[in-house]
Amino acid sequence: MTSAIDPGLDLFAEIDRLRQQKKAVILAHYYQDPDIQDLADHLGDSLELAKRARDTDAEVILFCGVHFMAETAKILNPKKTVILPDLDAGCSLADACPADQLRAWKAKHPDHFVVMYINCAAATKAESDVICTSSNAEKIIRAVPEGRPILFGPDKNLGAFLMKKTGRKMDLWPGACMVHETFSAMKIAALKAKHPTAKFIAHPDCEDHVLALADYVGSTSKLLEFVQQDASPKYIVGTEANILHTMHKAAPHKELIAVPYEDRTAACQGCNTCPHMKLNTVEKIYLALRDLKPRIEMPEELRVRALKPLQRMLDLS
């Protein structure tokens, strides 16, 4: 794909030129590589980026994240061109709960209220009553009427964390984030012993035995805020490692340590970074802006159905 690029091009300058020419906005998730974080117009977690996508007046939205995030932007902006540098940038959580399987689960629990993590495909969102992100999930769960049973998916770890936080019993879909599930509690405990002044902060997508070691649990944006506002000089950071780039910029005087992962497979290399997020590159961003593709498209009937639970989330947030 990148072979069509003149090796003499200043890609960053060309991206700046093209974003002006195409009236484009570049949205990027904190889990993107540092170069991509730095060139983005707006950087955020899933909730913040959903709001940015909803509110932008740009004609083109280039989403530097994964497929479900770009789909969310298209659901919110049907008349805008939404492009994703690499359509293969997927998500283990989104893959874990296809719409047909969610429909079958709902059919077995017809009285349940369906809360789905935003890490799912548009067709799965369309089968839901409301969407949540890790930033607003507790608020969303507490908004479900008392006594109404809940189906929560696709992340079983986030669901288990929310049950403890809210006291609400929920039936959980058995999905998990391929990055957060690789973190090693044994290695974290060893790090905490080696760095006794460090606080361990973790994303709620981590497994329960990892969260049990945490001094603070929060969404990606909440972890970033905590590092900036808390008085500790050192943190062990339990989420995708690329967030450390923005944390270093926001709190340059703090020492940050990426959580080590469990070597569960011989093929696992750099498991504390998301391989799907890594599919987006500066070269692919340039090509996407130049050619205005790959584009995110979906049937209008599906978009309208997916919009309803997504809009309900934004209204509650």
C-alpha positions as CSV (number, residue, x, y, z in Angstrom):
1,M,0.0,0.0,0.0
2,T,2.8,2.4,0.9
3,S,4.8,1.7,-2.3
4,A,3.0,4.4,-4.2
5,I,4.5,7.1,-2.0
6,D,7.4,9.3,-3.2
7,P,10.1,8.6,-0.7
8,G,11.1,12.2,-0.9
9,L,7.8,13.5,0.5
10,D,7.6,15.2,3.9
11,L,4.6,13.2,5.0
12,F,3.8,15.4,8.0
13,A,3.7,18.5,5.8
14,E,1.6,16.7,3.2
15,I,-0.9,15.6,5.8
16,D,-1.2,19.1,7.0
17,R,-1.7,20.4,3.5
18,L,-4.3,17.7,2.7
19,R,-6.3,18.2,5.9
20,Q,-6.7,21.8,5.0
21,Q,-7.5,21.1,1.3
22,K,-10.0,18.4,2.1
23,K,-11.5,20.2,5.1
24,A,-10.7,17.2,7.2
25,V,-10.3,16.6,10.9
26,I,-8.0,13.9,12.3
27,L,-9.2,12.1,15.4
28,A,-6.8,9.7,17.2
29,H,-7.1,7.4,20.1
30,Y,-4.5,7.4,22.9
31,Y,-3.5,3.9,21.8
32,Q,-2.1,5.0,18.5
33,D,1.6,5.3,17.9
34,P,3.2,8.5,19.2
35,D,3.7,10.1,15.7
36,I,0.0,9.7,15.0
37,Q,-1.0,11.1,18.4
38,D,1.1,14.2,17.7
39,L,-0.4,14.9,14.3
40,A,-4.0,14.5,15.4
41,D,-6.4,17.5,15.7
42,H,-8.1,15.8,18.6
43,L,-6.8,13.0,20.9
44,G,-9.0,11.1,23.2
45,D,-10.6,7.9,24.5
46,S,-13.7,6.4,22.9
47,L,-16.2,8.7,24.7
48,E,-14.3,11.9,23.9
49,L,-13.8,10.9,20.3
50,A,-17.4,10.0,19.9
51,K,-18.3,13.5,21.1
52,R,-15.7,15.1,18.8
53,A,-17.1,13.2,15.9
54,R,-20.6,14.3,16.7
55,D,-19.7,18.0,17.1
56,T,-17.2,18.5,14.2
57,D,-18.0,20.8,11.3
58,A,-15.3,19.1,9.1
59,E,-16.4,17.6,5.8
60,V,-14.0,14.6,6.2
61,I,-13.3,12.6,9.4
62,L,-10.1,10.6,9.4
63,F,-10.3,8.2,12.3
64,C,-7.0,6.9,13.7
65,G,-8.2,4.1,15.8
66,V,-10.0,0.8,15.0
67,H,-13.0,-0.1,12.9
68,F,-15.7,0.2,15.5
69,M,-14.6,3.7,16.4
70,A,-14.7,4.9,12.7
71,E,-18.2,3.2,12.5
72,T,-19.3,5.2,15.5
73,A,-18.2,8.4,13.7
74,K,-20.2,7.4,10.6
75,I,-23.3,6.6,12.7
76,L,-23.2,10.1,14.1
77,N,-22.3,11.8,10.8
78,P,-24.1,10.1,7.9
79,K,-23.5,12.9,5.4
80,K,-19.7,13.2,6.2
81,T,-16.9,11.2,4.6
82,V,-15.4,9.0,7.3
83,I,-12.1,7.3,6.4
84,L,-10.0,4.7,8.3
85,P,-6.4,4.3,7.3
86,D,-6.6,0.5,7.4
87,L,-10.0,-1.3,7.3
88,D,-8.3,-4.4,8.9
89,A,-7.8,-2.4,12.2
90,G,-10.3,-4.5,14.2
91,C,-10.9,-5.3,17.9
92,S,-10.9,-8.5,19.8
93,L,-13.9,-7.4,21.8
94,A,-15.9,-6.4,18.6
95,D,-15.0,-9.8,17.1
96,A,-16.2,-11.6,20.3
97,C,-19.9,-10.6,20.0
98,P,-21.4,-10.6,16.5
99,A,-24.9,-9.3,16.1
100,D,-26.5,-12.7,15.4
101,Q,-25.0,-14.1,18.6
102,L,-26.3,-11.1,20.6
103,R,-29.8,-11.6,19.1
104,A,-29.8,-15.2,20.2
105,W,-28.6,-14.2,23.8
106,K,-31.4,-11.6,23.9
107,A,-34.0,-14.2,22.8
108,K,-33.1,-16.3,25.9
109,H,-33.5,-13.2,28.2
110,P,-36.4,-11.2,26.7
111,D,-36.9,-9.1,29.9
112,H,-33.3,-7.9,30.1
113,F,-32.0,-4.5,29.4
114,V,-29.0,-4.7,27.0
115,V,-25.9,-2.6,27.7
116,M,-23.1,-2.9,25.2
117,Y,-19.6,-1.6,25.5
118,I,-18.8,0.7,22.6
119,N,-16.1,-1.8,21.5
120,C,-18.6,-3.6,19.2
121,A,-19.7,-3.4,15.6
122,A,-22.5,-1.2,14.3
123,A,-24.8,-4.3,13.9
124,T,-24.2,-5.3,17.5
125,K,-24.9,-1.7,18.7
126,A,-28.2,-1.9,16.8
127,E,-29.3,-4.8,18.9
128,S,-28.6,-2.9,22.2
129,D,-30.7,-0.7,24.4
130,V,-27.8,1.6,25.3
131,I,-24.0,1.9,24.7
132,C,-21.4,2.7,27.3
133,T,-17.6,3.4,27.4
134,S,-15.3,2.7,30.2
135,S,-15.5,6.4,31.1
136,N,-19.3,6.4,31.6
137,A,-20.2,2.8,32.2
138,E,-20.9,3.1,35.9
139,K,-23.2,6.1,35.2
140,I,-25.0,4.1,32.5
141,I,-25.5,1.1,34.7
142,R,-26.8,3.2,37.5
143,A,-29.3,4.7,35.1
144,V,-30.9,1.4,34.4
145,P,-34.1,1.1,36.5
146,E,-33.7,-0.9,39.7
147,G,-35.1,-4.4,39.4
148,R,-34.6,-4.5,35.6
149,P,-32.2,-7.4,34.8
150,I,-29.2,-6.5,32.6
151,L,-27.2,-8.2,29.8
152,F,-23.8,-6.7,29.6
153,G,-21.2,-7.3,26.9
154,P,-18.9,-7.9,25.3
155,D,-16.2,-7.3,28.0
156,K,-16.6,-9.7,30.9
157,N,-13.8,-8.0,32.9
158,L,-15.4,-4.5,32.7
159,G,-18.8,-6.1,33.5
160,A,-17.4,-7.8,36.6
161,F,-15.8,-4.5,37.7
162,L,-19.1,-2.7,37.2
163,M,-21.0,-5.3,39.3
164,K,-18.7,-4.6,42.2
165,K,-18.9,-0.9,41.8
166,T,-22.7,-0.7,41.4
167,G,-24.0,-3.7,43.2
168,R,-26.1,-4.6,40.2
169,K,-26.3,-8.2,39.1
170,M,-25.6,-8.6,35.4
171,D,-25.3,-11.5,33.0
172,L,-22.0,-11.1,31.2
173,W,-20.9,-11.9,27.7
174,P,-17.6,-13.9,27.8
175,G,-15.4,-11.4,25.7
176,A,-12.2,-9.8,26.7
177,C,-9.6,-7.3,25.4
178,M,-6.6,-9.1,24.0
179,V,-4.2,-6.5,25.4
180,H,-5.6,-6.0,28.9
181,E,-6.0,-9.8,29.4
182,T,-2.3,-10.4,28.8
183,F,-1.1,-8.4,31.9
184,S,0.6,-10.5,34.5
185,A,-0.4,-10.0,38.1
186,M,2.8,-11.8,39.3
187,K,5.0,-9.4,37.3
188,I,3.0,-6.4,38.5
189,A,3.4,-7.5,42.1
190,A,7.2,-7.8,41.5
191,L,7.2,-4.3,40.0
192,K,5.4,-2.9,43.0
193,A,7.9,-4.5,45.3
194,K,10.8,-3.1,43.2
195,H,9.2,0.4,43.1
196,P,7.5,0.8,46.5
197,T,6.7,4.5,46.0
198,A,4.9,3.8,42.7
199,K,1.2,3.6,42.4
200,F,-0.3,0.9,40.2
201,I,-3.1,2.4,38.0
202,A,-5.2,0.1,35.8
203,H,-7.9,0.1,33.2
204,P,-11.2,-1.8,34.2
205,D,-10.8,-4.1,31.1
206,C,-8.1,-5.9,33.1
207,E,-8.8,-9.2,34.8
208,D,-10.0,-9.1,38.4
209,H,-6.8,-10.4,40.0
210,V,-4.9,-7.6,38.3
211,L,-7.4,-4.9,39.4
212,A,-7.1,-6.2,43.0
213,L,-3.5,-4.9,43.0
214,A,-4.4,-1.4,41.7
215,D,-4.3,1.8,43.7
216,Y,-6.6,3.4,41.2
217,V,-8.9,2.0,38.4
218,G,-10.2,4.2,35.6
219,S,-10.8,4.6,31.9
220,T,-8.0,5.7,29.7
221,S,-8.8,9.4,30.1
222,K,-9.3,9.0,33.9
223,L,-5.8,7.3,34.1
224,L,-4.3,10.3,32.3
225,E,-6.1,12.7,34.6
226,F,-5.0,10.8,37.7
227,V,-1.3,10.9,36.7
228,Q,-1.5,14.7,36.2
229,Q,-3.4,15.4,39.5
230,D,-2.1,12.8,41.9
231,A,0.9,13.6,44.1
232,S,2.9,10.4,43.5
233,P,6.1,10.7,41.6
234,K,5.9,7.3,40.0
235,Y,3.2,5.1,38.3
236,I,3.0,1.6,37.0
237,V,0.5,2.0,34.1
238,G,-1.9,-0.9,33.4
239,T,-3.3,-0.2,30.0
240,E,-2.1,-0.1,26.4
241,A,1.4,1.2,26.5
242,N,1.1,4.0,23.9
243,I,-0.9,6.1,26.5
244,L,2.5,6.7,28.1
245,H,3.4,9.1,25.3
246,T,0.6,11.5,26.2
247,M,1.2,10.9,29.9
248,H,4.8,11.9,29.6
249,K,3.8,15.1,27.7
250,A,1.1,15.9,30.3
251,A,3.3,15.1,33.4
252,P,6.9,15.2,32.3
253,H,8.2,15.2,35.9
254,K,6.5,11.8,36.6
255,E,8.1,8.4,36.1
256,L,6.0,6.0,34.2
257,I,6.4,2.2,33.9
258,A,4.5,0.1,31.4
259,V,2.8,-3.0,32.8
260,P,4.6,-6.2,31.7
261,Y,2.5,-8.9,30.1
262,E,2.2,-12.6,30.7
263,D,4.0,-14.7,28.1
264,R,1.0,-16.9,27.3
265,T,2.1,-17.8,23.7
266,A,5.5,-18.0,22.1
267,A,4.3,-15.7,19.3
268,C,3.3,-12.9,21.7
269,Q,5.6,-9.9,21.0
270,G,4.9,-6.5,22.5
271,C,1.6,-7.7,24.0
272,N,1.1,-4.5,26.0
273,T,0.4,-2.7,22.7
274,C,-2.7,-3.3,20.5
275,P,-1.7,-5.0,17.1
276,H,-4.9,-3.6,15.5
277,M,-4.1,0.0,16.5
278,K,-0.6,-0.5,15.0
279,L,-2.1,-1.2,11.6
280,N,-2.6,2.6,11.2
281,T,0.6,4.3,10.1
282,V,1.6,7.8,9.0
283,E,2.0,6.5,5.4
284,K,-1.5,5.1,5.4
285,I,-2.9,8.4,6.9
286,Y,-1.4,10.3,4.0
287,L,-2.8,7.9,1.4
288,A,-6.2,8.0,3.1
289,L,-6.4,11.8,3.0
290,R,-5.0,11.9,-0.5
291,D,-7.5,9.4,-1.9
292,L,-10.4,9.8,0.6
293,K,-10.5,6.0,1.2
294,P,-10.9,3.4,2.6
295,R,-14.4,4.8,3.5
296,I,-16.7,3.6,6.2
297,E,-20.2,2.9,4.7
298,M,-23.2,1.1,6.1
299,P,-26.9,0.7,5.2
300,E,-29.0,3.6,6.4
301,E,-31.5,1.3,8.2
302,L,-28.6,-0.2,10.2
303,R,-27.1,3.3,10.9
304,V,-30.5,4.6,12.3
305,R,-30.9,1.5,14.5
306,A,-27.3,1.8,15.9
307,L,-27.8,5.5,16.4
308,K,-30.6,5.1,19.0
309,P,-28.5,3.4,21.7
310,L,-25.5,5.5,20.9
311,Q,-27.5,8.7,21.2
312,R,-29.0,7.5,24.5
313,M,-25.4,7.1,25.8
314,L,-24.4,10.6,24.7
315,D,-27.6,12.0,26.3
316,L,-26.8,10.3,29.6
317,S,-23.2,11.4,29.4
